[in-house]
Amino acid sequence: MLHFLYSYFHINVLQYITVRAGIAFILSTLFVLFALPLFVRWAKAQQLNQPIYDLAPQGHQVKARTPTMGGVIFITGTLIASLLTMDWSNFYAWVGVGVLTAFMLVGFQDDFGKISQNSNTAGLTARHKSTLQFMLSLLFMIVLYSHDAFGTQLYVPFYKEPLFSMGLFALLFWVFVMVGTSNAVNLTDGLDGLATVPSIFSLLSLGIIAYLTGNMVLSTYLLLPSIQGVGEVTILASALAGALIGFLWYNAHPAEVFMGDSGSLSIGAFIAYMAIITKSEILLILIGLIFVIETISVMLQVGSFKLRKKRIFLMAPIHHHFEMKKWAENKIIVRFWIIAMLSNLVALISLKIR
């Protein structure tokens, strides 16, 4: 809508992505700050509470009455703010809207199944959820691959030239990145605010990279891939970051609401989408370092137990390991936030050191 106002009434300030991104950030934050308390009251009345896994650390049992599915609210706020501020003719922005919406619906189906049966093991089966994630990721990546202006070059941090063109293999690689990141954020979402702040850092970093990549002058100066139109997705990233700021107001320890799979799956998928369209798939290891660490801890734990019948960690994902070691929940959360902040700073610095 704001881009429409610029086009027809020549309000020049609205042509700038940075201005519209800032407005989207404010709109989504205000929407979530207003809507989430209403949702929490309604969810408590309807007993839409988060089922707690039986084997979870003992301290988690007090969270059994905390409402979940807050992701529905902040993704809705993101979509409203984005649609009001983005350029409706932009291909990459619409694919981003599709990714957020589709993965939120998958997460909602899983959340609702768990809530309706009051069981953490209910909802979508692991196979069903993985199949839906794979099919949706493949669909969106085929759309992206089919876009004439988008290439399949693979870039790595600290090196200015693409290593090679992945060709058709790019589809499988991108699907792996999207499904993996979606699940990684989902695994991280185990403590109050633990996934929220690293997601904000990741979105801000990727928003900056998207803006630079979509700007011909800046991308040429920094020796980044130059992809026309990608900068518009900065608005969606800003809107989602703003929505998560609003969500954090109620999700900070002790949490009044959880995001649920409806939030974590969509955040992860969108972060992956931004990494893919900015050619930052490998850099995503740094940008989403906390998510990577959490996922690797689960893989190591499962692999070790299957091969050696021994566990490496007291419990996985690794944030539960520190809980079992009697670390205070706030200490774990804040230390993970610090790691996320530092890794994102290194990722941004790498844009100049090439």
N, C-alpha and C positions, 0 to 999 in steps of 0.2 A: 504494500500500500504506500509506504514512504517513497519507494522508487517510482511508483505511479505518480505521486505528487510532484516529484522532480521532473518526470518526463513531460507532464502536461502543464504544470504551472511554473516550471523552471526555478524551483527553489534549490539553488545551486548546492547548498550545504548538504542536501540529501543525496547527492551523487556519490559522496565519499563512503567507501566501505567502513572506514574507521568510525565515522559518525553513526552510521546505521547499526554497526556492531555494538557501540556503546549504548544506543537506545534499546537494542534488543536485550542487552545484559540487564538494564534497569527494569524493563517491562517484565522479563521472566522472573527476576528476583521478587518484585512486588507481587506478581501473581501468586507465586508459591508461598510467600509470607502471609498472604491473605487467605488463600484456599486451603493450605495444609492444616491449620487448626480446625477448620470446618470438617475436613475429611477425617481428622483424628477423632473428633467427637462422634461423628457418624459411625466410624469404624469400631469404636469402643461400644457403642450402642448395639451394633450388629455382631459384636464379638469376632471381628476379623483380625484375630490375634496371630502372631507368629508362633507356629508350633516349634518347640525346642527339641533338638535331636537328643535321644536318651543318653548317648555316650559323650555329649558335650561337657566341657568343664562345669563343675558344680555351680560356679557363679552365674552361669547362663540361665539357670532355672528361674531366677527372679524376673527374667525378661519375657516369661511366657504370656503375660497379659499385654505386651506391647503390640500395637497395631502394625501391620505390614502393608505392602503394596503402595508405599509412598511414591514409588517410581512412576506410577500412573499420573500422579499430580505434577511432578516436575518435568516429565516428558511432555505432558499436555501444555504446560507453561512454555516449554521450549518451542513447541510447534506453533503456538499462537504468536509468540514474540517473533519467531522467524518468518512466519507468513506475513506478518505486518511490516516487516522491514527488508526482506530480501527481494532481489530482482527475480520476478516470476518467470522470466525467459531463460534463466540460467540452468543449464543441464545438471551441473554438479550439485547445485543446491537441492534440486528436486530429488535426485538419487539419495542425498543425505536425509531428506525428509522421509523417504521410503524406508531407509535402513532403520531410523529411529522408531518409526511406527510399527514396522513388521516385527522387530525384535522385542518391542514392548509387548505386543500381543502374544508372542510366544511365552514370555515371562509371566504375563498375566494369567495365561492358561495354567501354567505350572503353579503359580501362587494360589490361584483359586481352588485348584484341586487339593492342595495341602490344607488350606483353611477349611474347606467344606468337610473334609474328613478328619480334621484336627490331628494330622500326622505329618511329620517332617519327611517321611518316606513316601507319602502319597504324591499326587500331582502327576506330571508327565514322567514316564519311565526314562531312564538314561538314554536308551536307544531311540525312543520317540523324540526326545528333546534334541539329541545330536542330529537326527535325520532332518528335523525341521531347520536347525541352524545351518546344516550343510546345504540343503536345498535353497534356502533363502539367500545364503552367501553366494552360491553358484549363480542364482538368478541375477543378483545385483552385479556380480562381476562380469557376467556375460553382457549385460547392458553397458557396463563401463568399457569392456574390451571392444564392443561393437562401435563405440564412439570414435569417429575418424580422427579427432584431434588428440586422442589419448594414446600414448605409446606404451611399450612393455619393457623399457630399459630398467635395469637394476642398478641403483646407486648405493654406495656405502659411505659412512661418515669419514671425514678427513681426506676424501679423494674427490676431485672436481669432475672427473669424467665418468660416464656410466661404464660398468664393467662389461656388460653385454646386453643384448636384447633377449628376453626370455621367450618371446613368441607365444605359442599356444600354452606352453608350460606356465605362463603367468597366471592363467585362470586357477590352476591347482594351488599355486603359491599364494595367491590372494585369498582364496577360500580358506586355506590353512591359517593365514594371518587373522582373518576375521573370526573364524570359529574359535581359534586359540585365544585371542584377546577377549572375546565375549565370555568365554569360560573362566579366563584368568581373573577378570574383574569380579565375576560371580564367586570365585573361591576366596577372594580377598575380603568380600563383604561379610565378615564374621564378627567384627567388633564395632562399637558405636563410632561412626565417622571414619572408620579405617579406610574404606574404599572411596569415600566422598572426596577428601582433600587431595589424594594422589590423582584422582580423576580430574579435579579442577586444574591442577598443575599440568597434567597431560594435555588437556583441552586448550589451555592458554598457550603452551609451547607450540602445539600443532596449529593453533589459530595464527600465531605469528608466522610460522613456516608457510601456511597456506597463503597468507597475505603477500609474503615475499615472492613465493612461487608464481602467483598470479600477476605480479607487477613486473613488466618487462625490464624496466630500468634497474630495479633493485635486484632482481634475479640474475641479470647479466653481470652486475657489479660483484655480487657474492658468488658467482659461478654456480648458481643453483639451476636446476631444470626450470625452464620457463613454460608454463602451461596456462594459456589464456582461459579465464573464467573460473579457475580454482579459487581465486581470492574471495569470491562471494561466499564460500563455505565458512569463512571466518565468522560470518554473522551467525550461523548455526552453532559454531563452537562457542561463541561469546554468549549466546542465548542459553545454551546448556550449562555453561560455567556459572552464569548468573542464577539459573534455576537451582543448581547444586549449592550455591551460597545460601539461598533461601531455605533449602532443605536442611543444610547443616545447622541452621538456627534451632531446629527441632531434633536433629539427628545426633548432635554432640552429646557426649556422655554426661549424664545418663539419658539415653535416647528415648524420645517420646514416640518415635515412629521409625520403622525400618523401610529401606527402599524395596526389598524383595527382588525376585528375579526379574520382575517387570522393569526395574530400574537398572540393575547390574548388567543384564544381558544386552540391553539397548545401549548403555554407556560404552561397554566394551566393543560392541560391533561398530559404533560410530567412531570411536577412537581409531579402530583398525581402518575404517573407511578413509578417515583423514590421512592416516599414514600412507595408505595406498595411493591416493590421488596426489599426494605431495612427493611421492617417490621416497618416503622415509620409512619403508618397511623395516630395514635393518636398524635405523636410528631409533625405532620404536622400542628396542631392547633397553635403551637408556631412558627414553621418555616414560616408559611404563615399567621401570625397573622393579618396583614393589610387586607389581602383578607377575612379573617374570619369576621373582624369588619365591613368591607364594606357590606358583604352579610347579616350579622345579622341586620344591620341598615335598609336594604331594607325589610327584613322579618318583623321586628318590625313595620315599617311604614305601610306596606300593611295590616298586621294583625290588627293594631290599627284602621286604617281607616275603615276596613270592620266591626269590632266589635263595635267600639265606635263612628265612623264617625269623629274622631279627628286624627290629625297628631302629631307624637312625634317630628319629625324633620321638619325644614323649607322646606327641600327637601332631598330626598334620591337618591343615596347612600350618606353617611355621608359627603363626601368631598364637595358635593354641599351645605350641611347645613352650613358649614363654609364659603363657598363663599357667601351665602345669608346673613351671619353675617358680611360681608365686610372684611373678612380676605384676604390679598393679596395672589394671587395664589402661588407665590413662597414660602410663609410662610407655607401654607398648605402642599405643596409638600415636603419640606425639613423636616418638623416635622413628617410627615408620614414615610419618609425615616429613620429618627432617631429611631422611634418606631420599624420599621422593623429590623434595625441593632441590637438593644438591644434584641429583642425577639429571634433572631437567635443566639446571643451569649448565651442566657440562654439555648436554645435548645442544643447547642454544649456542654455546661457545664454539662447538664443532662447525657451525655454519660459516664462521669466519676463518677457521684454521683448516684450509683445504689445499 
